[in-house]
């Protein structure tokens, strides 16, 4: 019989349980003892099954190798992101191409991950090589068979006192959690990417008679009072200011919600806040445009799941570089969309609708513009503590204003491309919601469960070219007439369809700011926070 020293076996066993210990510590810290108990029960049962099948130490390590590697990856993700794989990772994987996967391992974060996995795998292989081929239990295996099972059952019974924590504990088990992830969030994300997540109903739109080009830009966290186009003392939008005669600036645009997850679906479906229900979505502006004969493109430098949950499935979809974004914990600059935008807008011969969902002025503000693009100064990099400090900080204001100036530049690039067209064209911009800045408003950010004016007051405009003015003078006149009236997020769906000349049974001219019969909605409450709370202004 092979002689084997107990310390070596203990060291090898420490290697096999290491990722489970890391996961257990994370679960205990985040969810408490009952959740940890459910996790331990599931791991105990899993290792018991492997031991029962393997019978010997060497065979146990060999059979467990693939699962151990999965456990290492699983534990690494939990350590980095503070939760088990869920919706975030699902949409990253669903929207990433094979080329992106390969490219990820060429950047330093990917190389570090790959080197780390190789080193850990080498350690595991070494541990497998030194463990003996002797039985795990000498003699009769009854204690292993029934003792391990009893341990798992007792722990599971304790954890089952809280079904929610029990399920959360199971989800931290690498094998069970991966199966739950694959059959839940990943399955839903893939369905959304392929356009099958929502049972859609056709709008019955008539085909448009001519080639036109219409662009919709959905901004992010744009605070209207921080745009010089609306009278802000700093020249944050000099390019838009210079083309004022080409723009219809809406002076009283109001977001229907102060969180993106509600605001964007409202923009794209026309649902008002008091009727907002994601389960009721049966189509969106992209679908309507496609029915009417437009080729459709949807370009995202944003969390893609917001568009996908709204059922956006254009002829041409562009997602952010998801794996690199996940590794860097931030999106690239909005200008990453410009090359594809230029390709799509120049595809002459058919009517074209191009939507862009950009990151705009979302926190952290100083990451939303390139180095050197700092007309209002620079400072030390901002931290989350700067956002929640409850203290006025001019550096925060400067960074936010720089992000607005960058958005001004970005929008001017889009308009310059549209200006080259000889067919009727429009560029519509509206922010999803506004933003509070502590130094200016006494509070910070957006998404508060209460009304705060600057979280709802947003910039919005429509640029129209000469060909569109000549083809549709009535719509241009109507927008000019309505420029001082209040427009809401849910008006965008009907207004863009009106601008595009789309006719369908559900059209509502009274909800279109491109119509002479437009009636502002001054009574419907607003959505405050992710909980969907309805609030009136002034509450």
C-alpha positions in Angstrom: 0.0 0.0 0.0 1.2 3.5 -0.9 2.5 5.3 2.2 1.1 8.8 2.5 1.5 11.5 5.1 -1.7 13.1 6.5 -0.4 16.8 6.2 -0.1 16.3 2.4 -3.6 15.0 2.2 -4.9 17.9 4.3 -3.1 20.4 2.0 -4.6 18.7 -1.1 -8.1 18.8 0.5 -7.6 22.5 1.3 -7.1 23.1 -2.4 -10.4 21.3 -3.3 -12.5 23.2 -0.7 -10.9 26.6 -1.2 -13.4 28.1 -3.7 -16.3 26.8 -1.6 -14.8 28.5 1.5 -14.6 31.8 -0.4 -18.2 31.5 -1.6 -19.3 30.5 1.9 -17.6 33.6 3.4 -19.3 35.9 0.8 -22.7 34.3 1.4 -22.4 34.6 5.2 -21.4 38.3 5.0 -24.1 39.2 2.5 -27.1 37.0 3.4 -26.5 35.6 6.9 -26.4 32.2 8.6 -29.5 30.6 7.2 -28.4 31.3 3.6 -25.0 30.0 4.5 -26.5 26.9 5.9 -28.4 26.2 2.7 -25.2 26.7 0.7 -23.2 24.3 3.0 -26.0 21.7 2.7 -25.8 21.8 -1.1 -22.0 21.7 -1.2 -21.9 18.8 1.4 -24.4 16.9 -0.7 -22.4 17.5 -3.9 -19.1 16.4 -2.4 -20.8 13.4 -0.7 -22.1 12.2 -4.1 -18.6 12.6 -5.7 -17.0 10.8 -2.8 -19.6 8.0 -3.0 -18.9 7.5 -6.7 -15.1 8.0 -6.6 -14.4 5.8 -3.6 -10.7 6.8 -3.7 -8.9 10.1 -3.1 -7.2 10.2 -6.5 -10.4 9.4 -8.3 -12.3 12.0 -6.3 -9.9 14.8 -7.4 -10.0 13.6 -11.0 -13.8 13.5 -11.2 -14.2 16.8 -9.4 -11.7 18.7 -11.6 -14.2 20.3 -14.0 -16.5 21.3 -11.2 -13.6 22.7 -9.2 -12.6 25.0 -12.1 -16.2 26.1 -12.4 -16.2 26.8 -8.7 -13.1 29.0 -9.0 -14.7 31.0 -11.8 -17.9 31.3 -9.9 -16.2 32.4 -6.7 -14.1 35.0 -8.7 -17.2 36.5 -10.1 -18.9 36.7 -6.7 -15.8 38.4 -5.2 -15.6 40.9 -8.0 -19.3 41.8 -8.4 -20.8 41.0 -5.0 -23.5 38.7 -6.3 -24.0 35.4 -8.0 -24.3 35.5 -11.9 -27.6 37.1 -12.9 -29.1 39.5 -15.3 -26.0 41.6 -15.8 -23.8 38.7 -16.9 -26.6 37.1 -18.9 -27.0 40.2 -21.1 -23.2 40.5 -21.4 -22.9 36.9 -22.7 -26.0 37.1 -24.9 -24.8 40.2 -26.6 -21.2 39.3 -27.1 -19.8 37.7 -30.2 -17.1 35.0 -30.4 -14.6 37.7 -31.6 -15.3 39.7 -28.5 -14.7 36.6 -26.3 -11.3 36.1 -28.0 -10.5 39.8 -27.9 -11.3 39.9 -24.1 -8.3 37.7 -23.4 -6.1 40.2 -25.3 -6.7 43.0 -22.8 -4.9 43.1 -19.5 -8.0 42.1 -17.4 -8.6 39.1 -19.6 -4.9 38.1 -19.5 -4.9 38.4 -15.7 -7.9 36.2 -15.5 -6.4 33.6 -17.8 -3.1 33.6 -16.0 -4.9 33.2 -12.7 -6.9 30.3 -13.9 -3.9 28.6 -15.4 -2.0 28.9 -12.1 -4.9 27.7 -10.0 -5.5 24.8 -12.4 -1.8 23.8 -12.2 -2.0 23.8 -8.4 -5.1 21.5 -8.6 -3.3 19.2 -11.0 -0.4 19.0 -8.6 -2.7 18.3 -5.7 -4.3 15.5 -7.8 -0.9 14.0 -8.5 0.1 13.7 -4.9 -3.1 12.4 -3.3 -3.1 8.6 -2.8 -5.2 6.0 -4.6 -6.3 4.7 -1.3 -10.0 4.5 -0.4 -11.6 7.6 1.2 -13.1 5.4 3.9 -11.2 2.3 5.0 -13.4 -0.7 5.4 -17.2 -0.5 5.3 -18.5 2.6 3.4 -21.7 2.8 5.5 -20.6 5.8 7.5 -19.7 7.7 4.3 -23.0 6.8 2.7 -25.3 7.7 5.5 -23.2 10.2 7.5 -22.7 12.6 4.5 -26.4 12.3 3.5 -27.5 13.0 7.1 -25.3 16.0 7.4 -26.7 17.5 4.1 -30.3 16.8 5.2 -29.9 18.3 8.6 -28.3 21.5 7.2 -31.0 21.7 4.5 -33.8 21.4 7.1 -32.3 24.2 9.1 -32.0 26.5 6.1 -35.5 25.7 4.9 -36.9 27.9 7.6 -36.6 30.7 5.1 -37.5 29.5 1.5 -36.1 32.7 0.0 -32.7 32.4 1.8 -32.7 28.7 1.0 -33.0 29.3 -2.7 -30.4 32.1 -2.5 -28.0 29.7 -0.7 -28.5 27.1 -3.4 -27.8 29.6 -6.1 -24.4 30.2 -4.6 -23.5 26.6 -5.2 -21.4 26.7 -8.4 -23.2 23.7 -10.1 -26.7 24.6 -9.0 -26.2 28.3 -9.5 -24.9 27.8 -13.0 -27.9 25.6 -13.9 -30.2 28.3 -12.4 -28.4 31.0 -14.4 -28.5 29.1 -17.7 -32.2 28.2 -17.4 -33.3 31.6 -16.0 -31.5 34.9 -16.8 -29.4 33.6 -19.7 -32.4 31.9 -21.3 -34.4 35.1 -21.0 -31.5 37.3 -22.3 -31.1 35.1 -25.4 -34.8 35.3 -26.1 -34.7 39.1 -25.8 -31.7 39.3 -28.1 -33.4 37.1 -30.7 -36.6 39.1 -30.4 -38.8 36.3 -29.0 -39.1 37.4 -25.4 -42.3 39.4 -26.1 -45.5 38.3 -27.8 -45.8 41.2 -30.2 -49.0 42.5 -31.8 -48.7 44.3 -35.2 -49.7 48.0 -35.3 -51.2 47.7 -38.8 -49.1 50.6 -40.2 -49.4 51.8 -43.8 -46.2 51.8 -45.9 -44.6 55.2 -46.3 -44.3 56.6 -49.8 -40.9 58.2 -49.9 -37.3 57.9 -48.6 -36.7 59.8 -45.4 -34.2 59.5 -42.6 -35.1 59.9 -38.9 -32.7 59.7 -35.9 -33.7 59.4 -32.3 -31.1 59.9 -29.6 -32.1 58.9 -26.0 -29.7 60.8 -23.7 -28.9 60.0 -20.1 -29.1 62.0 -16.9 -29.2 65.3 -18.8 -30.2 68.2 -16.5 -31.9 70.9 -18.5 -30.7 73.8 -16.4 -27.1 72.7 -17.1 -27.4 73.3 -20.8 -26.5 76.8 -22.1 -29.1 76.3 -24.8 -31.6 76.8 -22.0 -29.8 79.8 -20.4 -27.2 78.2 -18.2 -24.4 80.7 -17.6 -21.6 78.3 -18.6 -21.3 77.6 -22.4 -21.9 73.9 -22.1 -23.6 73.5 -25.5 -21.8 76.0 -27.8 -22.3 73.8 -30.9 -26.1 73.5 -30.4 -26.2 77.2 -29.6 -24.6 78.0 -32.9 -27.3 76.0 -34.9 -30.2 77.4 -32.9 -32.0 78.4 -36.1 -32.0 74.8 -37.3 -33.5 73.4 -34.0 -36.9 73.3 -32.4 -35.9 73.5 -28.7 -38.7 72.3 -26.4 -38.6 74.6 -23.4 -40.6 72.5 -21.0 -39.8 68.8 -21.6 -40.6 66.6 -18.6 -39.4 63.0 -18.0 -42.2 60.7 -17.0 -39.8 58.8 -14.7 -36.6 59.5 -12.9 -35.1 56.1 -13.6 -33.9 54.7 -17.0 -35.6 51.3 -16.5 -39.0 53.0 -16.6 -38.3 56.1 -18.7 -36.9 54.4 -21.8 -39.8 51.9 -22.2 -42.2 54.8 -21.8 -40.4 56.7 -24.5 -40.5 53.8 -26.9 -44.0 52.6 -26.3 -46.1 55.6 -25.5 -47.4 54.2 -22.2 -48.2 56.9 -19.7 -46.9 56.5 -16.2 -50.3 55.6 -14.8 -50.6 52.7 -17.3 -46.9 51.7 -17.2 -46.6 47.9 -17.1 -43.7 46.1 -18.7 -45.8 42.9 -19.0 -48.2 44.9 -21.2 -45.6 45.7 -23.8 -46.6 44.3 -27.2 -44.5 46.5 -29.5 -42.4 49.6 -29.7 -41.4 52.5 -32.0 -38.8 50.3 -33.8 -41.5 47.8 -34.6 -43.8 50.5 -35.8 -41.1 52.0 -38.1 -40.3 48.6 -39.5 -44.0 47.9 -40.3 -44.1 51.2 -42.2 -41.2 50.2 -44.4 -38.3 51.8 -42.6 -35.0 49.9 -42.3 -34.2 50.1 -38.6 -31.0 50.3 -36.6 -30.6 50.5 -32.9 -27.1 51.5 -31.5 -26.4 51.2 -27.8 -23.7 52.5 -25.6 -25.9 51.7 -22.6 -27.1 48.7 -20.5 -28.6 46.7 -23.4 -31.2 44.9 -21.3 -33.3 48.0 -21.0 -33.9 48.2 -24.8 -34.2 44.4 -25.0 -36.8 44.2 -22.2 -38.8 46.7 -24.2 -38.7 44.3 -27.2 -36.3 46.3 -29.4 -35.2 44.1 -32.2 -34.1 46.2 -35.1 -32.8 45.1 -38.5 -29.3 46.1 -37.3 -28.4 46.0 -33.6 -25.2 47.4 -32.1 -24.3 46.5 -28.5 -21.6 48.0 -26.3 -18.4 45.9 -26.0 -20.0 43.9 -23.2 -17.0 41.8 -21.9 -14.6 44.8 -21.9 -17.3 46.9 -20.2 -17.8 44.2 -17.5 -14.0 44.0 -17.0 -13.5 47.8 -16.8 -16.8 48.4 -14.9 -17.7 51.3 -17.2 -18.9 51.9 -20.7 -16.8 53.4 -23.4 -17.3 57.0 -24.7 -20.4 57.6 -26.8 -18.3 58.3 -29.8 -17.8 54.6 -30.2 -21.1 54.6 -32.0 -20.1 57.2 -34.6 -18.6 54.8 -37.2 -21.6 52.6 -37.3 -24.0 55.6 -37.3 -22.2 56.9 -40.4 -22.5 53.6 -42.1 -26.2 53.3 -41.4 -27.2 56.8 -42.3 -25.5 56.6 -45.7 -27.4 53.5 -46.8 -29.3 55.3 -49.4 -32.3 53.9 -51.3 -34.7 53.2 -48.5 -36.3 55.1 -45.6 -34.2 54.7 -42.5 -34.9 55.0 -38.8 -31.8 55.0 -36.5 -32.0 55.0 -32.7 -29.1 55.6 -30.4 -29.3 55.0 -26.6 -26.2 56.7 -25.1 -24.6 57.0 -21.7 -24.5 60.8 -21.8 -24.0 62.4 -18.4 -24.5 59.3 -16.1 -22.3 59.1 -13.0 -19.4 58.9 -12.8 -19.4 62.2 -14.8 -15.6 62.4 -15.3 -15.6 59.1 -17.2 -18.0 60.3 -19.9 -15.6 62.4 -21.8 -12.0 61.9 -23.1 -8.9 63.2 -21.3 -8.3 66.7 -22.4 -11.9 67.4 -23.1 -12.3 69.6 -20.0 -13.5 73.1 -20.9 -14.5 73.6 -17.3 -11.4 72.3 -15.6 -10.3 69.0 -14.2 -9.7 67.6 -10.8 -8.9 64.4 -9.0 -10.9 61.4 -10.3 -14.4 61.4 -8.7 -15.4 58.6 -6.3 -18.8 57.3 -5.2 -18.2 59.1 -1.9 -18.2 62.4 -3.9 -21.7 61.7 -5.1 -23.2 60.9 -1.7 -21.1 63.1 0.5 -23.8 65.6 1.1 -21.3 68.4 0.6 -21.1 71.0 -2.2 -18.2 70.1 -4.5 -17.3 72.3 -7.5 -15.3 69.4 -9.0 -18.5 67.5 -9.3 -20.2 70.4 -11.1 -17.2 70.9 -13.4 -17.1 67.2 -14.3 -20.9 67.2 -15.0 -20.6 70.3 -17.2 -17.7 68.7 -19.1 -20.0 65.7 -19.8 -22.7 68.0 -21.1 -20.1 69.7 -23.4 -19.0 66.3 -24.7 -22.7 65.4 -25.4 -23.0 68.7 -27.3 -20.0 67.7 -29.4 -21.4 64.2 -30.0 -24.8 65.5 -31.0 -23.2 68.0 -33.4 -21.4 65.1 -35.1 -24.7 63.3 -35.6 -26.4 66.4 -37.0 -23.4 67.1 -39.3 -23.8 63.6 -40.8 -27.6 64.1 -41.2 -27.0 67.5 -42.8 -25.2 65.8 -45.7 -28.4 64.1 -46.8 -30.5 65.3 -49.7 -33.7 63.6 -48.5 -35.9 64.8 -45.7 -34.2 64.1 -42.4 -34.7 64.8 -38.7 -32.6 64.3 -35.5 -34.6 64.1 -32.3 -32.9 64.2 -28.9 -34.5 63.7 -25.5 -33.0 62.6 -22.2 -34.4 59.7 -20.3 -34.5 61.7 -17.1 -32.6 64.6 -15.3 -30.1 64.7 -12.5 -29.6 66.4 -9.2 -26.2 67.8 -8.3 -25.7 68.6 -4.6 -23.9 71.9 -5.1 -26.8 73.1 -7.2 -29.9 71.3 -5.8 -29.1 70.1 -2.3 -29.3 66.5 -3.3 -27.5 64.1 -5.7 -28.3 61.8 -8.6 -31.6 60.5 -9.7 -34.1 57.7 -8.9 -35.3 59.1 -5.6 -38.7 57.8 -4.6 -40.0 61.4 -4.3 -40.4 64.3 -6.7 -37.3 66.5 -7.3 -37.6 69.0 -10.1 -34.2 68.6 -11.8 -34.6 64.8 -11.9 -37.5 65.4 -14.3 -36.8 68.7 -16.2 -34.9 67.5 -19.3 -33.6 68.9 -22.6 -35.3 68.0 -25.8 -35.0 69.2 -29.4 -35.7 68.3 -33.0 -33.3 69.2 -35.8 -34.8 69.3 -39.3 -33.0 69.7 -42.6 -34.1 71.9 -45.5 -35.6 69.0 -47.4 -37.8 68.1 -44.5 -38.9 71.7 -44.0 -40.0 71.8 -47.6 -41.7 68.4 -47.6 -43.5 68.8 -44.3 -44.0 72.5 -43.5 -47.1 71.7 -41.4 -45.2 69.5 -39.0 -42.3 72.0 -38.6 -44.9 74.7 -37.9 -46.7 72.5 -35.4 -43.4 71.8 -33.5 -42.6 75.5 -33.4 -46.0 76.2 -32.1 -45.7 73.6 -29.4 -42.1 74.5 -28.4 -43.2 76.3 -25.3 -45.7 73.7 -24.2 -45.0 70.9 -21.8 -44.0 67.7 -23.6 -43.7 64.4 -21.8 -41.7 61.2 -22.4 -44.8 59.3 -23.5 -45.3 61.9 -26.3 -42.2 60.8 -28.0 -43.6 57.6 -29.4 -46.6 59.3 -31.1 -44.5 62.4 -32.1 -41.7 60.4 -33.8 -44.2 58.3 -35.7 -45.9 61.5 -36.8 -42.6 63.0 -37.9 -41.9 59.8 -39.9 -45.3 60.1 -41.6 -46.5 56.8 -40.3 -50.2 56.2 -40.4 -51.8 53.4 -38.3 -55.2 52.9 -36.5 -53.7 53.7 -33.0 -52.2 57.1 -34.0 -53.0 59.9 -31.5 -52.4 63.3 -33.1 -53.4 64.9 -29.7 -50.3 63.2 -28.1 -47.9 64.3 -30.9 -45.9 67.5 -30.5 -45.5 67.4 -34.3 -49.3 67.9 -34.7 -51.3 71.2 -34.6 -53.9 69.4 -32.4 -51.3 68.5 -29.7 -52.7 68.7 -26.1 -50.1 68.8 -23.3 -50.6 66.2 -20.5 -50.5 68.3 -17.4 -52.3 65.9 -15.0 -50.8 62.4 -15.2 -48.5 61.8 -12.3 -44.8 60.9 -12.6 -42.9 57.7 -11.7 -40.4 58.1 -8.9 -37.8 55.4 -8.2 -37.5 51.8 -9.3 -40.5 50.8 -7.2 -42.8 52.7 -9.7 -44.3 55.0 -7.1 -46.6 57.6 -8.7 -46.0 61.2 -7.5 -47.4 64.6 -8.3 -45.1 67.6 -8.8 -44.5 69.3 -5.6 -44.8 66.2 -3.4 
